[in-house]
Amino acid sequence: MLLHPLDLTTALRPSLLPDETLLFVQDAVGLYEGKFKLPKYQNGQAYLTSHRVCYVDHQEPRSCSVAVQLKDVERPDFYAGFLKSSPKITLYPKPSKRLSHATPIAGSSQLSSAPPSGPSTPAASLPSTATWVCPICSFSNPIPSNFDPAIANARTPLPPCLACGIKPPMVHVVKAAIAAMTNRQTAGGPSSVPVESPGGSISCPRCTFRNHPSLAVCEMCGASLASVADKRLELAKDITRTESPGPFLNSSPVGKDIVDCIKLSFRGGGEKIFYERLKNALVQRKWLLQSAPPIPKPRPASGSGQPDDCSTQTPERQKVVGVAGLEKRGLEQRRNNEAVIGTAFEDLDALMTSAKEVIALAEQFASQANIGTSGNPEANAAASALSLVTTKDMLGSKSESLYLSELSRNLAEWLTDDTRGILKTEGGIMTLVDLWAVFNRARGGVELVSPTDFEKAARKWDELKLPVRLRQFKSGLLVVQGRDRTDDKTIATLLAWLKDLHSEPPATEVSWDWRLYGRGVTAQETAERFGWSVGVATEELEMAEENGALCREQGLDGLRFWENWIVKEVGEC
């Protein structure tokens, strides 16, 4: 099975495997299986990673997204395109997954049908001057000397045009070969082709006996009255070439055990960079690191001449405490690091095997030296959450829309991550300015996003139907929140909190019945209660006031918001 179903994230992007990295992204891509178009896979985005080639459809991303494992690909092929034909990259599967026999196309059974029964004359030889005219560029090309129109079928290899490089249709070459053979026989005098007499009878080319026109073989000698080449010419007249666009495949490609090849049609550019990085990924074979065995531990040197079974036994470790114990532990750690580095750089295979240990060792050295952001746990969490960040060098087309679309998906995926999500720690809502600062800080000074691009990407959340949205308050403040968060839910949360204050005595003595009316809250207290910023808390309180759920009290100690008892008492009256 070459095509596998693809798991998507909340931002409708491929869910990466362990140790998988994103290499390239290109939009306006369609899929082919062989020469047939896949009907529901003609407008999407292609993601090239270190392990897979992924396709995510624009219309139905959840049901029409597939992936090809690079470990199942034998070799890629590149087609630059010509006229209306778009550039394509073909992925050929390994022999175990390749089509065992070609599927016959319409009319191929007729073209490869056996000649009529009975003895037949040898096929006429093809003249050396036989040519076929290219239907694309009108260049005259020679027909191969070993080409036989009587046995040619859809699987017969044909040389491309010497001028434009496009392979000709089989029917076109067959017609040219038959015409050349007919002209040669006519010019050479008596031919072996049956001749029709004036009375309607057909003269046998072998014994010249006149046969009835309905007969296929001669009544006297049994020779064929209609050559195989003439039959091929008659059948070829009924065969029509499929017009562009190419034919569609009705069956679903996902789950097929036998697939000839998969083609990616690039209609928006980016095919050359995609092909180069695809070849590099096939050479690097990073998917082998998933099953790489751990680095072998160095064996202690046995200089006492004891047997191997005795020398391999681990000696009992003596417990040492205090400063001497710390020094001994540091010495053992340094020896282990030297062994890891020494064995890793012996050859390429050893380096690939111990790549994980070397990376972990480098991170350990960086954390001990407080280099970069390793000393900041928040930055580490944010950086690890940005494992699928798309930079401008990963995009095939230089269009701004593709960059903003991928940036918008990056932000949505980062915000909705339950384990490291920023919205979860910020109370479910945060300002766009704070999000921009945290996002750029997490990138560590590389590929920083400008405020203009950041705002444009945030405004694309509604267009891409992502699980987060951009909201603008009455004052113009832009905030980011989940799509399931509404004003009614926020008001209900605020009222529930104010009702809980009826059972909590105030810090100072008050002149009203706090058990009945509760107390007012400030924006600072609201921000501390829900984890919001002060600006967001102020906007949410004013929103609840506009909806009639709260009322304000402007006093010497500042602005406070209360439950709207005025509306309740008027309603009761």
N, C-alpha and C positions, 0 to 999 in steps of 0.2 A: 504494500500500500504506500504510494508515493505522497498523496495529499492527505493530510491529517486535519481534523477539526482544531480550531484555534481558540484558546481561552483569552478573553479580553478583560481589561481592567475596567474600573468605573469610568474612566475617561475614554473608553472604546479604543484602547491601544493594546498591542500584544503584551500578554503577561510573560515577563522574562523568566527563564529558567535559572537555576543557581549558576553563578559565574558567567552568565550570558550578558553581552554588551551590545548596544545599538551601534551600527556602523553607517547606515544610510537610510534616507526616507525619500520617496518620490510619489507624487500623486498622478492622476490621470493614467492609470495602468489597467490593462485588461488581461484576462487569462485565456489561453488556448490549450486544448488537449490534442496534440498532434496538429492537424490543420483545421480542426473544428473549434469554433468559438464556444465558450461556456456562457450560456445566456444570462445568468444572474451574477456573472463575475467580470463585468466589462467596464466598471467605473469605480475605482477604489484606489487605495494607497498601498504601496509596496514598502515593507520594512525589511531591511537586510541586517541581520544580527550575526554574531560570531557562530551561531549554531543553526540558524534557520533562515529561510526566505518566507516572509509572512505577507499575506494579502488580506486587507480589511476593506470590505465593501462600504460605499457611502450610503446606499439606500437601506440595506438590511445587514448591518455589521454583526449582529448576534448570530444570525443563521447562515450568512454567506461569507464567512471568513475562514481561510484555510492556511496551512503552513506546509512547507517542504523542508524536511530535515536535510542538512548539508551532508550528513554522513551517508545518506542514500543516493547522493548525486555522484555519478561517475565523472562527468565533464560538462562544462557549459559551452555554448556556442553563441556567436554574435552575428546578427544580421543587421546591416546598416539601414535597410529600407530603400524603397525606390518608388518615386511618384506618389501614388496614394497609399502604398504599403508602408506602414509605420515600422520603426526599428523594433527588433525583437531579440530577446535573450532566451535561448532554449536550454532547458535542464534535462539532460539524459540520465535516466536512472541506471543503477548498477545492473549487471547481467541477471541477477536473481529477481529483479523487479521489472525487467524489460519485457516487452511483448514478445512472446515466443514465435508468433507468426503474424504477419500483417493482416489487418482486417480487409477483406475485399471491398472495393468501392463499387458504386453503381456502374454496371456495364462491364466490370472486369471479368466476370464469368463468361460473358459473351465474347470478349476480346481474346480470352485464352482458351476458347473452345477448340476441341480437336477437329482436324480436317475431316471431311466426309470419308466414310468407309470405302475400301477398295484401293487398289494400287494407284499411286499418284506419281506424277513426274517430279524430279528433283527441283527444288526451289531455284529460281534464277539468281545468279550472282549480282551483287550490287556494284554498279560502275564506280570507278575511283573518283569520277568528277561529280558525283551526286552531292547536292547541297540542299540545305533548308534555310529559309529566310526568317530571321528573328522577327516576331510580331511586335516587339517593343521598339527596336532601333533600326529594323530593316537591313541588318547586316547579313551577308551570305556566309553561312558556316558549313563546313564539310560534314557529311554524315559519316559516322564511324564505319570502317570497313567490315567490322564483325557484327553490324546491326542487321538483324533479320526481321522484317515486318511480319513474317508468318508466325513467329513464336514470341514476339515482344508482348509484354504485358505491363501492368501498372508498376511492377517492381523492377523493371529493367532500368539500369542506371543510364542516364543521359548526360552528356557533357553540357555545361552552360555555354551561353553565347560568348564568343571571343571578344566582343565589343563592350556589352553592358553587364555581362556576368549573370544574366537571368536564365534559369533553365527553361527549355521550351516545353509546351504540352506534348504528351505522348502522341496524341492524334495528329498534331501538326507534323511531327517527324515521320510518322507512318505514311501520311499522305505524300510527303516529299519523296520518301524512298520508293513507294509504289509508282509514282509518276516517273522517277528516274529509271526504274526497271522497265516500265512500259515503253518509254522513249528509246531505250537501248534495243529492246526486242524489235521494235518497229523499224529502226534504222538498220538492223542486221539482216534483213531479208525475211525469209519464212520464220515465223515465230511459233512458239508452242502454245500460244493462246488460242482457244477455240474461235473459229471464224463463222459468223452467221451468214448463211447463204441467202440469196434473194428470195427464195421460197419460204423462208422462215425457219428452215432446218439449220442445225449447227453441225459444222464439219469437225470431225475429231482431229486434234493436232497430231495424233500418232499414226492412224491408219486412213485418215481422210474420209471415213464413212460419215454420211449425213444422218444425224440423229434428230429425233423429235426435240423441240425446244424445251419440253418439260422434263427431259431426262437429265440426270446429274452425271452419269457415267456413260461411256460409249457401249452400245449393244454388242459390238464385235470384239473389241480388245479390252474393255473395262477401264480405259483411261478416263481420268477426270475431265469433265467438260467445263468446269468453272474452277479456276485456280484459287488457292487459299488467299492470295493477295487481293484478288478481286472481291472476295467475301469480306475481308478486313476493310476494304475501301467502302463497301456498302454499309457496313456496321458503323464505320467511323463518321459517316455523314449524319447519322442519327444522334451522335454524342455531342452534347453542348457543354461548353466550359462554364463552370459556376462563376457568376458575376461577383464582383466585390460589393459589399463586404463578404467575408468568407462564410461558409456554411456553419450552422449552429448545431451543437450536440444536445440532444434531448435528455439524455440520462445524466444523473448527478455524478460528478467525478470523485466525490469524497468516499473513501472506503474501497475503491477498486484495487484489486490485487495486481492487475496487469495494466500498465499504462505505458504507452510508447514514449512519450515525452511531454513536457509541460513548457509552454511558451509564455513569456511575459511581454506584452505589447506596450511599448512606451509611446504615448501620444502627446506627452508634454515635455519631452526632453529628459536629460539625466541618465540616458542609457549607458553612455561611455564610462562615467564615473561608477555607476552601479556595477558594470561588468568588471572593471578593474578591482574594485573592493571585493567583489564576489570571488574572483580568482585568488586574491590574497587570503580570504577566509578559508578557502578550500586547501590552500597550502599550509596555513597555520594549524588547522584542525584543533581548535581549542576545545571542542566537545570531548576530546580524549582526557582532558584534565578532570572530568567528573568522576571517572573510574580509575584515576591514577592511584597507585598504592602509596602508602606513607613511606617516607624516607627511612631506609634501614638505619638502625642505631649502630654506631661504631663499636666493634668488639674490642674488649680489652686485650692488650698485647700479652701473649703468654710466653714468657721467657724462661720459665722454670722447667720446660721439657715435659710437662704433664700431658696426659692424653687430652684429646679435644673435648670429650664429654666432661672432663673435670674443669677445663679452662673456660668453658662456656657457662658454667654455673655462676650466678650472680653472688658476689660476696656479701655477707651480712653488713649492713651499713651501721656504723657506729654513731650514736647520738652525741652531738657536740652542741653545747649551748653557749650563750654569751657572744662576745665579739669574735671569738675563734670560730664559732658556728656560722656567723654571718660571712666571715672571710672565706670559709670553706665552701659555703653555698655559692658565693660569687665566683670562686675559682671553677667550680663544676659547671656553672652556667656559661662562663667564657669558653671552657673547653668544648661544651656542646655546640655553642655558636660557631666556633672554628671548624668543628667537624661538619656542620651543616653547610657552611659556605664553601669549604674545601671540596666536598663531594658534589655539590650542586654545579660547580663550574668546571668539572672535569670534561664533560662533553655535552652536546645538545640534548641527548636523551635524559641524562641525569638532571639537567636544568629543567626540562619539561616535567619530570616526575616530581621534583621538589619545589615547584613554583610556588605552591601555597605556603610551604614552610618559609621560603625566602621572603615572601611578601609579609608574612606575619612577623618575621624577625625585623624587617625594615620598619614596620609600624611600631614595634616595641622600642627600637632605638629612637624613633622620632618622639614617642611619648616620654621616654626618659629625658630627652634633651629639650622637651617642650617646644618642638618645632611645629609651625603651622597651626592648625586648629585642633590638634590632637588633645590639647589640654582642656578644650571646651566641650563638655558633653552635649550641649544643645546644638553646637555647630556640627558635631559628629552625627547626631541623629538626623539633622536636616540634610547633611551631605549624603548619608546613606539612603535617605528617602528619595534623593534626586538621582537614582541609578539609571533612569531612562530619560535623561535630559537630552533634548535635541538642540544641537548647536547649528550655526549657519553653514559650517563646512559639511554637515551631514545631509544637506538638502540638495536635490538634483537641480531643480529649477530655482532661479534666483528671484522668483516672484515673492512679493511681500505677503500675499495671502497664505501661502503654504507655511511660511515661517510663523506667522501669527496663529495659524490654526494649530500647529504643533506646540507652540508655546502655551496656548490656551489649554490644550490637553495636558501638558506637563503640570500646569498650575492646578487643574482640577484633580488630577491623580494624586498630587502631593497633599492637597488639602483634605481629601476624603480618606486618606490612609488612617485606619483605626489605630494602628500601633504607634505611628509617629506623627499623626496628623496635627497640623497647626491649629485648625479650627477647634479641635477638641480641647486643647489647652487654653484657648482664648475664649471659652464660653460659647462657642458656636458662631461667633460673629467678631470681625475685626475690620479695621479701616484698611482701605486699599494702600495707603501710604505705608502703614506698618508692614503689610504683607510684602510690598516691594522691597523694603529694607531687609526683612528677614530672608527673602528669596535671594537677593544679591549677596548677602553675607554668607549664605550657605554655599554659594558657588566658589568661594575662596578667591575672589578677584579675577576669575577667568570667565570670559563670555558674559559680561555684565549686561543687563537688560536696561534700556533707557526707559524713563517714566512714560514717554509717549507710546512706545511699543507695548509696555506693560498694561496700560489702560486699554489700548485697542484689543489686546489679547483677552482681557477680562470681559470686554463687551461682546465677545464672540461666544460666550458660554450659552446664551439663549439660542443662538443660531445652530450650534453644534449639539444642543440638547444634552448638556452635561449636568451632573448632579449638584452643581453650585451655581450661584447667580450673583450678579452685581446689583446692588440696591443704592438708590440715591435718596437721601433725606431731604426735607423741605429746605434746610439750610445749604444744601449743595454737597454735603459730606457723602463720600462714596464708601460703602462698606461691602464686605464679602460675607456671604452666609450660605447655608445649605438651602437647596430648593424646597425642602419640606418645612422650612421655618417660615411662619406667617405672623402677621400682626396679632391675630386672635390668640395664637399660642403664647406670644410674648406678654400680652395683656393678662392672660390667665395666670402666667407664672408670677407676674408682679403682684397681682391681687392675692394669690395664695401666700406669697411672702408677707404681705401687709397683714393678712389675717393671722398669721403665726405670731406677729408682734403683739397681738391682744393678750397673749399668755406670758409675755416676757416683760417684766417691770422695767421702766426707763432708768437710766443711770442717775438722773437727778429727779427731785420731787416736782411733779407737775400739778397744775390746777384743774385739770379735767379728768374725767373717768377714763383712764387709759385701757381698762378692761373692755369698755364699750366702744370707744372710738379709736383705740390704738394710738399710733403716733406717726408723725411725718418722717420721711427719709430724704436724704440728700443724694446728689449724683455720686459723690465719693463713696457713700455707704453702699449704694447700688452696684457700683463698679467692683467694690471689694466682695460683695455677696455673690455676684454671678461671674466674676473673672473678666469683666469687660474693661475697656479703657474708659476714662472719664468722659471723653467726647461721645462715645457710643452710648454710655449710660444716660447722658443728658438728652440725646436724641430719642432714645426709647421712652424715657419718661414724658417728654413733650408729645410724642406720638400717642401714648396712652391718654394724655390730657386732652388732645384733640378729639379722641374717640369717646370722651365723656367718662372714662373709667377712673381718672384721677383728677385732683384739683391742686392748685399750687398755693403756697403760703410764702409771701415775701416778707421777711422779718429782718431784725438786726443781725441775726446769726447766719443769714443767707437764705437761699431758696430751698424750700422743702415741698415734697409732694405727699398728699394724703389721699385716702380713699374718698371718692366723691359722695359724701353724705348728703350734700345739697340736692343732688338729683334723686337720691333714694328717698329723702323725706318728702320732696315735692311729689314724687310718684305715689307715695303712700297716702298723701293728702288727697 
